[in-house]
Amino acid sequence: IIARTRHDEL
Amino acid sequence: MNIFRLTGDLSHLAAIIILLLKIWKTRSCAGISGKSQILFALVFTTRYLDLLTSYISLYNTFMKVVYIGCAYATVYLIYMKFKATYDGNHDTFRAEFLVVPVGGLSFLVNHDFTPLEFLLVIMYVSYDMALCGPGSNCSHCFQILWTFSIYLESVAILPQLFMISKTGEAETITTHYLFFLGLYRALYLINWIWRFYFEGFFDLIAIVAGVVQTILYCDFFYLYVTKVVYSERLPL
């Protein structure tokens, strides 16, 4: 999973 | 969610609360860089705009709201309520030297555009790639603002570290604040190693900025362990 627009970390 | 991310978030929260309580209890913000706190408020504001567009979890939303609220409360205490105690003469780091390059970098290196694609965007060659306007859902703008916040967070503590090096000392409670802030970054690094192995998750921008940020704290960590643990203040 390459992070793109949805960032789940704070 | 893994234990490193959770303890990292809690460590971050502890740092923020320690700083707020210190200012509130002593009725003074002496030794605290207002510029760093403004930068952190800017970091949280630009990163958590997705509160308006995407829901991840109750925990996620709650923490974001608390971080933003505390950041603005801290800025309010420093620049309004306890303005008289703010040590502006020693808070001389030029914040624009951080914000402007970081802003430029976030346009050039982000998850949505390569520099060439960005050139096409500003030349308006492709309507689909327009940042704003009809048909845009603001996701590219949010993405660039998120990137900006990640880069800015990695250097936002510099005015505070500069202030400490300028005055030559820091109160113990200020060093506890910095320790928890640095611990949060270190725990997030472990979190990313964990997520890479167990989830295949890999966010290069966050990781590189996180490594830079953690390195900035290394010198401080060394002083904290060798000096603060044994004495009242942090001599440099």
gemmi code that builds the backbone of each chain (N, CA, C; Angstrom):
import gemmi

chains = {
    "A": [
        ("ILE", (0.852, -1.192, 0.000), (0.000, 0.000, 0.000), (0.888, 1.242, 0.000)),
        ("ILE", (0.871, 1.982, -1.059), (1.576, 3.255, -1.074), (0.558, 4.334, -0.689)),
        ("ALA", (0.842, 5.013, 0.414), (-0.113, 6.012, 0.899), (-0.282, 7.114, -0.137)),
        ("ARG", (-1.529, 7.468, -0.402), (-1.738, 8.616, -1.294), (-2.620, 9.654, -0.616)),
        ("THR", (-3.872, 9.664, -0.903), (-4.634, 10.796, -0.365), (-5.245, 10.539, 1.008)),
        ("ARG", (-5.403, 9.279, 1.406), (-6.032, 9.023, 2.693), (-4.948, 8.727, 3.730)),
        ("HIS", (-4.797, 9.628, 4.672), (-3.755, 9.478, 5.675), (-4.402, 9.103, 7.004)),
        ("ASP", (-4.098, 7.915, 7.502), (-4.773, 7.454, 8.716), (-3.975, 7.744, 9.982)),
        ("GLU", (-2.749, 8.273, 9.829), (-1.943, 8.570, 11.018), (-2.146, 10.016, 11.455)),
        ("LEU", (-1.741, 10.286, 12.684), (-1.962, 11.637, 13.209), (-0.807, 12.590, 12.893)),
    ],
    "B": [
        ("MET", (-3.702, 0.084, 13.899), (-3.141, 0.688, 15.128), (-2.247, -0.325, 15.847)),
        ("ASN", (-1.011, 0.053, 16.068), (-0.126, -0.816, 16.846), (0.329, -0.053, 18.087)),
        ("ILE", (1.004, -0.777, 18.966), (1.356, -0.207, 20.273), (2.310, 0.993, 20.128)),
        ("PHE", (3.155, 0.961, 19.095), (4.125, 2.057, 18.929), (3.433, 3.341, 18.490)),
        ("ARG", (2.447, 3.173, 17.609), (1.706, 4.340, 17.141), (0.871, 4.925, 18.282)),
        ("LEU", (0.234, 4.026, 19.053), (-0.593, 4.495, 20.163), (0.250, 5.217, 21.215)),
        ("THR", (1.368, 4.603, 21.617), (2.206, 5.257, 22.623), (2.853, 6.521, 22.042)),
        ("GLY", (3.117, 6.516, 20.733), (3.638, 7.718, 20.082), (2.636, 8.860, 20.170)),
        ("ASP", (1.373, 8.547, 19.850), (0.313, 9.567, 19.932), (0.152, 10.068, 21.366)),
        ("LEU", (0.190, 9.122, 22.328), (0.013, 9.516, 23.726), (1.199, 10.349, 24.211)),
        ("SER", (2.395, 10.007, 23.727), (3.587, 10.780, 24.067), (3.484, 12.202, 23.505)),
        ("HIS", (2.953, 12.285, 22.283), (2.746, 13.593, 21.654), (1.748, 14.407, 22.483)),
        ("LEU", (0.670, 13.728, 22.890), (-0.353, 14.377, 23.704), (0.235, 14.832, 25.037)),
        ("ALA", (1.058, 13.965, 25.638), (1.694, 14.303, 26.919), (2.532, 15.568, 26.780)),
        ("ALA", (3.316, 15.651, 25.688), (4.157, 16.827, 25.455), (3.308, 18.092, 25.400)),
        ("ILE", (2.228, 18.026, 24.627), (1.357, 19.191, 24.449), (0.730, 19.611, 25.780)),
        ("ILE", (0.255, 18.615, 26.558), (-0.393, 18.897, 27.836), (0.624, 19.454, 28.846)),
        ("ILE", (1.839, 18.861, 28.856), (2.893, 19.339, 29.762), (3.158, 20.823, 29.522)),
        ("LEU", (3.264, 21.201, 28.244), (3.555, 22.599, 27.911), (2.404, 23.519, 28.339)),
        ("LEU", (1.178, 23.089, 28.034), (0.015, 23.892, 28.422), (-0.046, 24.070, 29.942)),
        ("LEU", (0.137, 22.974, 30.671), (0.057, 23.019, 32.129), (1.167, 23.865, 32.727)),
        ("LYS", (2.372, 23.732, 32.154), (3.498, 24.525, 32.646), (3.184, 26.022, 32.540)),
        ("ILE", (2.691, 26.431, 31.374), (2.373, 27.843, 31.170), (1.237, 28.272, 32.099)),
        ("TRP", (0.230, 27.397, 32.221), (-0.936, 27.738, 33.035), (-0.578, 27.838, 34.509)),
        ("LYS", (0.156, 26.842, 35.034), (0.467, 26.783, 36.462), (1.437, 27.886, 36.879)),
        ("THR", (2.446, 28.159, 36.037), (3.440, 29.169, 36.410), (3.001, 30.564, 35.965)),
        ("ARG", (1.871, 30.654, 35.255), (1.372, 31.922, 34.711), (2.475, 32.624, 33.899)),
        ("SER", (3.288, 31.807, 33.237), (4.414, 32.380, 32.497), (4.805, 31.485, 31.324)),
        ("CYS", (5.203, 32.119, 30.221), (5.684, 31.332, 29.081), (7.160, 31.641, 28.828)),
        ("ALA", (7.874, 32.040, 29.882), (9.307, 32.318, 29.756), (10.036, 31.074, 29.248)),
        ("GLY", (10.929, 31.271, 28.300), (11.715, 30.157, 27.785), (11.021, 29.350, 26.702)),
        ("ILE", (9.771, 29.699, 26.388), (9.036, 28.975, 25.351), (9.024, 29.804, 24.072)),
        ("SER", (9.343, 29.150, 22.954), (9.333, 29.841, 21.666), (7.906, 29.925, 21.127)),
        ("GLY", (7.360, 31.139, 21.080), (6.031, 31.338, 20.505), (6.002, 30.974, 19.031)),
        ("LYS", (7.154, 31.191, 18.360), (7.212, 30.892, 16.928), (7.048, 29.406, 16.671)),
        ("SER", (7.708, 28.561, 17.467), (7.532, 27.117, 17.314), (6.074, 26.729, 17.519)),
        ("GLN", (5.434, 27.362, 18.494), (4.041, 27.005, 18.789), (3.101, 27.455, 17.670)),
        ("ILE", (3.391, 28.608, 17.052), (2.593, 29.033, 15.893), (2.783, 28.047, 14.736)),
        ("LEU", (4.040, 27.615, 14.539), (4.311, 26.652, 13.466), (3.558, 25.347, 13.714)),
        ("PHE", (3.530, 24.879, 14.974), (2.800, 23.643, 15.276), (1.296, 23.825, 15.048)),
        ("ALA", (0.761, 25.001, 15.393), (-0.660, 25.265, 15.139), (-0.926, 25.222, 13.633)),
        ("LEU", (0.016, 25.766, 12.860), (-0.101, 25.737, 11.397), (-0.014, 24.299, 10.876)),
        ("VAL", (0.883, 23.500, 11.478), (1.039, 22.087, 11.102), (-0.282, 21.337, 11.302)),
        ("PHE", (-0.871, 21.466, 12.481), (-2.114, 20.738, 12.767), (-3.257, 21.220, 11.881)),
        ("THR", (-3.327, 22.539, 11.652), (-4.415, 23.080, 10.840), (-4.351, 22.543, 9.418)),
        ("THR", (-3.158, 22.566, 8.816), (-3.046, 22.140, 7.422), (-3.152, 20.617, 7.286)),
        ("ARG", (-2.743, 19.864, 8.315), (-2.790, 18.407, 8.198), (-4.180, 17.855, 8.461)),
        ("TYR", (-4.914, 18.472, 9.377), (-6.190, 17.883, 9.798), (-7.400, 18.493, 9.105)),
        ("LEU", (-7.159, 19.173, 7.964), (-8.284, 19.648, 7.155), (-9.152, 18.481, 6.703)),
        ("ASP", (-8.560, 17.269, 6.654), (-9.325, 16.102, 6.205), (-10.412, 15.708, 7.217)),
        ("LEU", (-10.423, 16.378, 8.367), (-11.532, 16.203, 9.304), (-12.851, 16.522, 8.597)),
        ("LEU", (-12.773, 17.456, 7.646), (-13.975, 17.913, 6.945), (-14.414, 16.942, 5.854)),
        ("THR", (-13.474, 16.111, 5.368), (-13.806, 15.296, 4.201), (-13.787, 13.792, 4.441)),
        ("SER", (-12.942, 13.313, 5.360), (-12.900, 11.854, 5.531), (-12.878, 11.459, 7.001)),
        ("TYR", (-13.660, 10.427, 7.299), (-13.741, 9.906, 8.664), (-12.930, 8.618, 8.736)),
        ("ILE", (-12.033, 8.536, 9.719), (-11.206, 7.328, 9.856), (-11.638, 6.530, 11.075)),
        ("SER", (-11.683, 7.166, 12.233), (-12.182, 6.496, 13.438), (-12.485, 7.565, 14.481)),
        ("LEU", (-13.216, 7.166, 15.514), (-13.543, 8.109, 16.583), (-12.250, 8.579, 17.259)),
        ("TYR", (-11.335, 7.610, 17.485), (-10.035, 7.927, 18.085), (-9.307, 8.986, 17.260)),
        ("ASN", (-9.251, 8.751, 15.945), (-8.550, 9.642, 15.027), (-9.139, 11.055, 15.075)),
        ("THR", (-10.454, 11.138, 14.981), (-11.124, 12.439, 15.008), (-10.909, 13.143, 16.345)),
        ("PHE", (-11.078, 12.384, 17.429), (-10.926, 12.956, 18.766), (-9.519, 13.539, 18.960)),
        ("MET", (-8.513, 12.761, 18.616), (-7.130, 13.214, 18.803), (-6.825, 14.449, 17.952)),
        ("LYS", (-7.319, 14.452, 16.728), (-7.075, 15.598, 15.856), (-7.660, 16.871, 16.460)),
        ("VAL", (-8.902, 16.759, 16.940), (-9.567, 17.927, 17.526), (-8.809, 18.396, 18.774)),
        ("VAL", (-8.364, 17.434, 19.600), (-7.617, 17.791, 20.812), (-6.290, 18.466, 20.450)),
        ("TYR", (-5.564, 17.908, 19.486), (-4.274, 18.496, 19.083), (-4.457, 19.933, 18.581)),
        ("ILE", (-5.448, 20.110, 17.696), (-5.677, 21.460, 17.154), (-6.069, 22.418, 18.279)),
        ("GLY", (-7.000, 21.974, 19.129), (-7.466, 22.822, 20.229), (-6.331, 23.229, 21.149)),
        ("CYS", (-5.509, 22.255, 21.545), (-4.387, 22.537, 22.450), (-3.368, 23.467, 21.789)),
        ("ALA", (-3.117, 23.268, 20.484), (-2.136, 24.098, 19.791), (-2.576, 25.571, 19.809)),
        ("TYR", (-3.862, 25.800, 19.520), (-4.352, 27.177, 19.526), (-4.426, 27.745, 20.939)),
        ("ALA", (-4.766, 26.890, 21.912), (-4.793, 27.347, 23.304), (-3.394, 27.794, 23.732)),
        ("THR", (-2.368, 27.033, 23.334), (-0.986, 27.388, 23.684), (-0.597, 28.723, 23.062)),
        ("VAL", (-0.912, 28.896, 21.777), (-0.602, 30.159, 21.101), (-1.334, 31.318, 21.780)),
        ("TYR", (-2.584, 31.076, 22.173), (-3.363, 32.115, 22.862), (-2.698, 32.506, 24.185)),
        ("LEU", (-2.276, 31.503, 24.944), (-1.643, 31.794, 26.237), (-0.355, 32.593, 26.052)),
        ("ILE", (0.422, 32.231, 25.037), (1.717, 32.897, 24.833), (1.544, 34.333, 24.322)),
        ("TYR", (0.675, 34.505, 23.331), (0.595, 35.814, 22.668), (-0.495, 36.730, 23.207)),
        ("MET", (-1.427, 36.177, 24.012), (-2.500, 37.015, 24.546), (-2.465, 37.048, 26.074)),
        ("LYS", (-2.819, 35.941, 26.697), (-3.040, 35.942, 28.137), (-1.763, 36.240, 28.935)),
        ("PHE", (-0.659, 35.579, 28.572), (0.594, 35.793, 29.312), (1.652, 36.459, 28.433)),
        ("LYS", (1.176, 37.359, 27.589), (2.044, 38.072, 26.648), (3.217, 38.762, 27.363)),
        ("ALA", (2.948, 39.308, 28.559), (3.975, 40.057, 29.287), (5.177, 39.189, 29.648)),
        ("THR", (4.956, 37.872, 29.767), (6.060, 36.982, 30.169), (6.766, 36.372, 28.960)),
        ("TYR", (6.232, 36.649, 27.767), (6.827, 36.058, 26.555), (8.178, 36.706, 26.253)),
        ("ASP", (9.176, 35.841, 26.077), (10.556, 36.285, 25.913), (10.882, 36.501, 24.427)),
        ("GLY", (10.198, 37.492, 23.823), (10.341, 37.715, 22.391), (11.750, 38.086, 21.939)),
        ("ASN", (12.507, 38.724, 22.838), (13.868, 39.144, 22.480), (14.786, 37.960, 22.169)),
        ("HIS", (14.468, 36.809, 22.775), (15.298, 35.628, 22.534), (14.689, 34.671, 21.507)),
        ("ASP", (13.466, 35.024, 21.062), (12.774, 34.167, 20.086), (12.980, 34.748, 18.696)),
        ("THR", (14.230, 34.713, 18.245), (14.579, 35.483, 17.044), (14.784, 34.639, 15.797)),
        ("PHE", (14.483, 33.342, 15.873), (14.613, 32.493, 14.680), (13.652, 32.992, 13.600)),
        ("ARG", (14.149, 33.110, 12.374), (13.296, 33.619, 11.296), (12.419, 32.484, 10.748)),
        ("ALA", (11.179, 32.446, 11.206), (10.275, 31.350, 10.846), (10.004, 31.301, 9.340)),
        ("GLU", (10.071, 32.473, 8.679), (9.806, 32.472, 7.236), (10.870, 31.680, 6.468)),
        ("PHE", (12.059, 31.543, 7.061), (13.104, 30.738, 6.425), (12.751, 29.255, 6.447)),
        ("LEU", (11.807, 28.871, 7.305), (11.319, 27.494, 7.314), (10.079, 27.353, 6.439)),
        ("VAL", (9.126, 28.281, 6.623), (7.815, 28.147, 5.970), (7.923, 28.250, 4.444)),
        ("VAL", (8.722, 29.197, 3.945), (8.804, 29.414, 2.499), (9.456, 28.226, 1.771)),
        ("PRO", (10.656, 27.766, 2.185), (11.230, 26.595, 1.508), (10.361, 25.345, 1.644)),
        ("VAL", (9.790, 25.155, 2.830), (8.929, 23.989, 3.056), (7.697, 24.061, 2.142)),
        ("GLY", (7.138, 25.276, 1.982), (6.005, 25.459, 1.080), (6.378, 25.098, -0.346)),
        ("GLY", (7.529, 25.572, -0.798), (7.988, 25.260, -2.152), (8.212, 23.774, -2.342)),
        ("LEU", (8.838, 23.149, -1.350), (9.143, 21.719, -1.434), (7.866, 20.874, -1.478)),
        ("SER", (6.832, 21.320, -0.748), (5.605, 20.527, -0.709), (4.877, 20.537, -2.059)),
        ("PHE", (5.122, 21.582, -2.870), (4.565, 21.574, -4.227), (5.374, 20.652, -5.132)),
        ("LEU", (6.687, 20.643, -4.920), (7.564, 19.885, -5.822), (7.588, 18.394, -5.508)),
        ("VAL", (7.591, 18.041, -4.217), (7.690, 16.627, -3.840), (6.488, 16.255, -2.978)),
        ("ASN", (5.471, 15.683, -3.622), (4.307, 15.193, -2.882), (3.756, 13.946, -3.567)),
        ("HIS", (2.735, 13.340, -2.958), (2.206, 12.074, -3.473), (1.328, 12.236, -4.717)),
        ("ASP", (0.893, 13.455, -5.023), (-0.044, 13.633, -6.129), (0.613, 14.034, -7.451)),
        ("PHE", (1.677, 14.812, -7.362), (2.293, 15.328, -8.591), (3.800, 15.122, -8.590)),
        ("THR", (4.338, 14.792, -9.737), (5.777, 14.904, -9.930), (6.028, 16.368, -10.304)),
        ("PRO", (7.283, 16.833, -10.215), (7.548, 18.232, -10.588), (7.061, 18.559, -12.000)),
        ("LEU", (7.174, 17.587, -12.939), (6.724, 17.836, -14.319), (5.209, 17.992, -14.364)),
        ("GLU", (4.513, 17.114, -13.656), (3.050, 17.218, -13.611), (2.631, 18.545, -12.980)),
        ("PHE", (3.386, 18.944, -11.951), (3.065, 20.212, -11.300), (3.210, 21.380, -12.273)),
        ("LEU", (4.242, 21.284, -13.117), (4.449, 22.318, -14.145), (3.222, 22.392, -15.059)),
        ("LEU", (2.709, 21.206, -15.436), (1.504, 21.172, -16.278), (0.310, 21.786, -15.544)),
        ("VAL", (0.252, 21.533, -14.224), (-0.847, 22.075, -13.428), (-0.815, 23.595, -13.450)),
        ("ILE", (0.370, 24.166, -13.167), (0.418, 25.629, -13.100), (0.298, 26.251, -14.486)),
        ("MET", (0.667, 25.488, -15.532), (0.474, 26.006, -16.894), (-0.959, 25.758, -17.357)),
        ("TYR", (-1.722, 25.016, -16.533), (-3.119, 24.752, -16.814), (-3.305, 23.987, -18.114)),
        ("VAL", (-2.303, 23.112, -18.415), (-2.380, 22.344, -19.656), (-3.536, 21.351, -19.592)),
        ("SER", (-3.640, 20.669, -18.454), (-4.691, 19.674, -18.336), (-5.748, 20.153, -17.357)),
        ("TYR", (-6.954, 20.277, -17.825), (-8.024, 20.746, -16.969), (-8.275, 19.775, -15.825)),
        ("ASP", (-8.111, 18.467, -16.105), (-8.333, 17.440, -15.080), (-7.380, 17.608, -13.915)),
        ("MET", (-6.202, 18.168, -14.191), (-5.191, 18.275, -13.154), (-5.257, 19.605, -12.423)),
        ("ALA", (-6.235, 20.425, -12.753), (-6.359, 21.714, -12.079), (-6.568, 21.498, -10.585)),
        ("LEU", (-5.894, 22.326, -9.804), (-6.012, 22.190, -8.355), (-7.404, 22.612, -7.888)),
        ("CYS", (-7.923, 23.665, -8.481), (-9.202, 24.209, -8.043), (-10.117, 24.387, -9.246)),
        ("GLY", (-11.366, 24.625, -8.964), (-12.303, 24.913, -10.024), (-13.365, 23.831, -10.141)),
        ("PRO", (-14.244, 23.947, -11.160), (-15.335, 22.989, -11.333), (-14.790, 21.568, -11.482)),
        ("GLY", (-15.387, 20.630, -10.809), (-14.962, 19.244, -10.934), (-13.880, 18.858, -9.955)),
        ("SER", (-13.266, 19.842, -9.309), (-12.229, 19.525, -8.331), (-12.878, 19.247, -6.985)),
        ("ASN", (-12.368, 18.222, -6.295), (-12.915, 17.944, -4.968), (-11.929, 18.381, -3.877)),
        ("CYS", (-11.005, 19.243, -4.247), (-10.018, 19.804, -3.311), (-8.979, 18.787, -2.851)),
        ("SER", (-9.032, 17.547, -3.340), (-8.131, 16.525, -2.808), (-6.662, 16.858, -3.082)),
        ("HIS", (-6.383, 17.457, -4.251), (-4.985, 17.807, -4.541), (-4.491, 18.909, -3.609)),
        ("CYS", (-5.358, 19.889, -3.345), (-4.986, 20.962, -2.410), (-4.733, 20.385, -1.019)),
        ("PHE", (-5.645, 19.509, -0.581), (-5.481, 18.885, 0.736), (-4.198, 18.072, 0.787)),
        ("GLN", (-3.900, 17.395, -0.323), (-2.701, 16.555, -0.377), (-1.436, 17.419, -0.245)),
        ("ILE", (-1.428, 18.551, -0.930), (-0.263, 19.443, -0.868), (-0.159, 20.065, 0.534)),
        ("LEU", (-1.304, 20.425, 1.120), (-1.291, 20.973, 2.480), (-0.834, 19.917, 3.494)),
        ("TRP", (-1.246, 18.662, 3.283), (-0.786, 17.565, 4.151), (0.744, 17.441, 4.048)),
        ("THR", (1.251, 17.473, 2.816), (2.693, 17.365, 2.602), (3.417, 18.528, 3.273)),
        ("PHE", (2.852, 19.724, 3.104), (3.408, 20.920, 3.747), (3.491, 20.711, 5.259)),
        ("SER", (2.431, 20.165, 5.844), (2.405, 19.985, 7.294), (3.440, 18.960, 7.753)),
        ("ILE", (3.634, 17.922, 6.942), (4.621, 16.890, 7.298), (6.029, 17.494, 7.286)),
        ("TYR", (6.344, 18.241, 6.220), (7.668, 18.871, 6.128), (7.852, 19.916, 7.234)),
        ("LEU", (6.801, 20.715, 7.454), (6.921, 21.785, 8.443), (7.094, 21.225, 9.854)),
        ("GLU", (6.367, 20.130, 10.152), (6.490, 19.561, 11.493), (7.922, 19.118, 11.780)),
        ("SER", (8.588, 18.619, 10.731), (9.938, 18.099, 10.953), (10.914, 19.193, 11.387)),
        ("VAL", (10.619, 20.456, 11.063), (11.546, 21.538, 11.415), (10.948, 22.572, 12.377)),
        ("ALA", (9.673, 22.378, 12.753), (8.970, 23.395, 13.548), (9.589, 23.626, 14.924)),
        ("ILE", (10.352, 22.653, 15.424), (10.925, 22.794, 16.759), (12.201, 23.650, 16.733)),
        ("LEU", (12.717, 23.926, 15.536), (13.988, 24.662, 15.443), (13.976, 26.011, 16.179)),
        ("PRO", (12.927, 26.848, 16.056), (12.945, 28.094, 16.839), (13.110, 27.849, 18.341)),
        ("GLN", (12.472, 26.770, 18.853), (12.597, 26.449, 20.277), (14.024, 26.020, 20.630)),
        ("LEU", (14.613, 25.159, 19.813), (15.983, 24.708, 20.080), (16.960, 25.869, 19.938)),
        ("PHE", (16.701, 26.760, 18.966), (17.536, 27.942, 18.757), (17.467, 28.856, 19.979)),
        ("MET", (16.261, 29.007, 20.517), (16.062, 29.867, 21.695), (16.835, 29.319, 22.898)),
        ("ILE", (16.787, 27.992, 23.072), (17.501, 27.375, 24.192), (19.007, 27.560, 24.036)),
        ("SER", (19.491, 27.388, 22.807), (20.937, 27.543, 22.596), (21.346, 29.003, 22.782)),
        ("LYS", (20.417, 29.928, 22.519), (20.716, 31.355, 22.651), (20.774, 31.771, 24.129)),
        ("THR", (19.789, 31.331, 24.913), (19.770, 31.700, 26.322), (20.717, 30.830, 27.134)),
        ("GLY", (21.082, 29.669, 26.577), (22.057, 28.804, 27.238), (21.475, 27.878, 28.284)),
        ("GLU", (20.160, 27.939, 28.496), (19.564, 27.018, 29.462), (18.077, 26.844, 29.195)),
        ("ALA", (17.539, 25.786, 29.802), (16.108, 25.536, 29.690), (15.606, 25.021, 31.025)),
        ("GLU", (14.377, 25.404, 31.377), (13.808, 24.879, 32.610), (13.554, 23.384, 32.441)),
        ("THR", (13.603, 22.665, 33.564), (13.438, 21.214, 33.523), (12.146, 20.807, 32.819)),
        ("ILE", (11.070, 21.534, 33.133), (9.769, 21.172, 32.571), (9.760, 21.355, 31.055)),
        ("THR", (10.507, 22.357, 30.566), (10.618, 22.555, 29.118), (11.351, 21.384, 28.474)),
        ("THR", (12.357, 20.862, 29.194), (13.097, 19.720, 28.641), (12.209, 18.468, 28.636)),
        ("HIS", (11.311, 18.327, 29.626), (10.374, 17.198, 29.615), (9.469, 17.292, 28.389)),
        ("TYR", (9.024, 18.522, 28.099), (8.195, 18.757, 26.908), (8.936, 18.289, 25.653)),
        ("LEU", (10.183, 18.732, 25.525), (10.967, 18.362, 24.341), (11.237, 16.862, 24.292)),
        ("PHE", (11.444, 16.258, 25.482), (11.706, 14.823, 25.525), (10.509, 14.034, 24.984)),
        ("PHE", (9.298, 14.387, 25.432), (8.106, 13.658, 24.983), (7.832, 13.902, 23.497)),
        ("LEU", (8.139, 15.111, 23.040), (7.968, 15.429, 21.624), (8.929, 14.588, 20.765)),
        ("GLY", (10.156, 14.445, 21.239), (11.142, 13.633, 20.529), (10.807, 12.148, 20.617)),
        ("LEU", (10.320, 11.719, 21.780), (9.943, 10.315, 21.987), (8.829, 9.921, 21.020)),
        ("TYR", (7.877, 10.837, 20.841), (6.770, 10.610, 19.889), (7.319, 10.327, 18.489)),
        ("ARG", (8.311, 11.099, 18.056), (8.875, 10.865, 16.724), (9.586, 9.536, 16.635)),
        ("ALA", (10.358, 9.222, 17.690), (11.102, 7.958, 17.692), (10.136, 6.774, 17.642)),
        ("LEU", (9.026, 6.853, 18.393), (8.038, 5.776, 18.400), (7.351, 5.644, 17.038)),
        ("TYR", (7.160, 6.776, 16.374), (6.554, 6.715, 15.044), (7.489, 6.038, 14.037)),
        ("LEU", (8.784, 6.225, 14.216), (9.731, 5.530, 13.331), (9.577, 4.022, 13.486)),
        ("ILE", (9.480, 3.556, 14.732), (9.298, 2.127, 14.978), (7.952, 1.671, 14.394)),
        ("ASN", (6.938, 2.509, 14.548), (5.614, 2.236, 13.974), (5.692, 1.999, 12.470)),
        ("TRP", (6.502, 2.817, 11.781), (6.594, 2.666, 10.316), (7.326, 1.388, 9.921)),
        ("ILE", (8.341, 1.010, 10.715), (9.022, -0.266, 10.455), (8.018, -1.408, 10.640)),
        ("TRP", (7.257, -1.324, 11.734), (6.219, -2.306, 12.044), (5.207, -2.411, 10.898)),
        ("ARG", (4.701, -1.267, 10.454), (3.675, -1.249, 9.416), (4.220, -1.729, 8.076)),
        ("PHE", (5.494, -1.467, 7.844), (6.091, -1.935, 6.592), (6.125, -3.457, 6.558)),
        ("TYR", (6.525, -4.058, 7.707), (6.640, -5.520, 7.754), (5.287, -6.199, 7.811)),
        ("PHE", (4.338, -5.658, 8.574), (3.084, -6.370, 8.818), (1.924, -5.919, 7.941)),
        ("GLU", (2.008, -4.715, 7.371), (0.905, -4.237, 6.535), (1.365, -3.869, 5.127)),
        ("GLY", (2.679, -3.870, 4.904), (3.187, -3.440, 3.616), (3.007, -1.948, 3.405)),
        ("PHE", (2.701, -1.246, 4.490), (2.461, 0.196, 4.421), (3.785, 0.940, 4.352)),
        ("PHE", (3.843, 1.908, 3.452), (5.106, 2.609, 3.231), (4.808, 4.005, 2.697)),
        ("ASP", (5.093, 5.029, 3.498), (4.850, 6.404, 3.075), (6.173, 7.161, 3.134)),
        ("LEU", (6.825, 7.222, 1.968), (8.195, 7.738, 1.921), (8.298, 9.173, 2.446)),
        ("ILE", (7.328, 10.019, 2.101), (7.374, 11.416, 2.536), (7.349, 11.507, 4.059)),
        ("ALA", (6.405, 10.776, 4.669), (6.301, 10.796, 6.127), (7.564, 10.224, 6.776)),
        ("ILE", (8.106, 9.154, 6.182), (9.266, 8.501, 6.779), (10.512, 9.395, 6.708)),
        ("VAL", (10.781, 9.977, 5.531), (11.968, 10.834, 5.397), (11.863, 12.038, 6.341)),
        ("ALA", (10.683, 12.688, 6.347), (10.501, 13.843, 7.236), (10.617, 13.414, 8.700)),
        ("GLY", (10.089, 12.234, 9.013), (10.155, 11.724, 10.384), (11.576, 11.447, 10.825)),
        ("VAL", (12.390, 10.909, 9.904), (13.800, 10.647, 10.225), (14.527, 11.968, 10.476)),
        ("VAL", (14.293, 12.957, 9.600), (14.908, 14.278, 9.781), (14.536, 14.850, 11.139)),
        ("GLN", (13.242, 14.778, 11.445), (12.749, 15.337, 12.698), (13.388, 14.660, 13.902)),
        ("THR", (13.494, 13.328, 13.836), (14.073, 12.589, 14.960), (15.551, 12.942, 15.134)),
        ("ILE", (16.259, 13.111, 14.013), (17.679, 13.464, 14.080), (17.866, 14.811, 14.795)),
        ("LEU", (16.944, 15.756, 14.541), (17.047, 17.069, 15.182), (17.011, 16.961, 16.711)),
        ("TYR", (16.366, 15.900, 17.214), (16.237, 15.742, 18.654), (17.399, 14.979, 19.282)),
        ("CYS", (18.245, 14.361, 18.449), (19.286, 13.468, 18.982), (20.223, 14.179, 19.955)),
        ("ASP", (20.698, 15.364, 19.550), (21.598, 16.121, 20.400), (20.917, 16.449, 21.728)),
        ("PHE", (19.640, 16.849, 21.624), (18.873, 17.164, 22.821), (18.693, 15.935, 23.710)),
        ("PHE", (18.381, 14.780, 23.095), (18.212, 13.534, 23.853), (19.449, 13.232, 24.689)),
        ("TYR", (20.604, 13.397, 24.055), (21.870, 13.120, 24.736), (22.010, 14.009, 25.969)),
        ("LEU", (21.760, 15.312, 25.789), (21.855, 16.250, 26.908), (20.828, 15.927, 27.990)),
        ("TYR", (19.613, 15.560, 27.536), (18.528, 15.267, 28.476), (18.913, 14.119, 29.393)),
        ("VAL", (19.420, 13.052, 28.801), (19.754, 11.865, 29.587), (20.953, 12.134, 30.496)),
        ("THR", (21.981, 12.825, 29.974), (23.196, 13.011, 30.760), (23.087, 14.135, 31.786)),
        ("LYS", (22.268, 15.171, 31.495), (22.227, 16.327, 32.401), (20.949, 16.402, 33.229)),
        ("VAL", (19.797, 16.388, 32.536), (18.540, 16.676, 33.223), (18.209, 15.621, 34.271)),
        ("VAL", (18.557, 14.375, 33.983), (18.263, 13.309, 34.921), (18.984, 13.556, 36.251)),
        ("TYR", (20.138, 14.225, 36.189), (20.933, 14.424, 37.402), (20.870, 15.828, 37.991)),
        ("SER", (20.385, 16.796, 37.221), (20.377, 18.153, 37.763), (19.050, 18.850, 37.503)),
        ("GLU", (18.894, 20.038, 38.020), (17.636, 20.765, 37.931), (17.388, 21.393, 36.559)),
        ("ARG", (18.427, 21.894, 35.957), (18.264, 22.611, 34.701), (19.126, 21.991, 33.623)),
        ("LEU", (18.941, 22.478, 32.412), (19.727, 21.985, 31.295), (20.782, 23.007, 30.911)),
        ("PRO", (22.005, 22.822, 31.410), (23.071, 23.750, 31.001), (23.639, 23.303, 29.651)),
        ("LEU", (24.044, 24.244, 28.848), (24.566, 23.861, 27.528), (26.013, 24.339, 27.358)),
    ],
}
model = gemmi.Model(1)
for chain_id, residues in chains.items():
    chain = gemmi.Chain(chain_id)
    for i, (resn, *xyz) in enumerate(residues, 1):
        res = gemmi.Residue()
        res.name, res.seqid = resn, gemmi.SeqId(i, " ")
        for name, pos in zip(("N", "CA", "C"), xyz):
            atom = gemmi.Atom()
            atom.name, atom.element = name, gemmi.Element(name[0])
            atom.pos, atom.b_iso = gemmi.Position(*pos), 0.0
            res.add_atom(atom)
        chain.add_residue(res)
    model.add_chain(chain)
structure = gemmi.Structure()
structure.add_model(model)
structure.setup_entities()
